[in-house]
């Protein structure tokens, strides 16, 4: 998942790589969930939802252990990306939400 500040080229490359990795490993799509998320569209009991990282810090930890994404990005780019984003986490931890918004709008 990403937002409008994401690099579109890295975003698309990551989505395509994840899809190809899933195809190559024979992964099956999760069922489409209906309303209460315990029943699939076909009426079958659905597996529990996978929780996504809640913070940028958690996301970076997952990225660092994701062999597929690290290979797609390459060692230099992936390490540079993670380093820059960790620095952003440190800077934003010292700011109020209003300050973060103002910085993003500059």
Secondary structure, DSSP 8 states (H G I E B T S, - for coil): ---TTS-HHHHHHHHHHHHHHHHHTT------EETTTTEETTS-B--------SSHHHHHHHHHH-HHHHHHH-HHHHHHHHHHHHHHHHHHHTS-HHHHHHHHH-
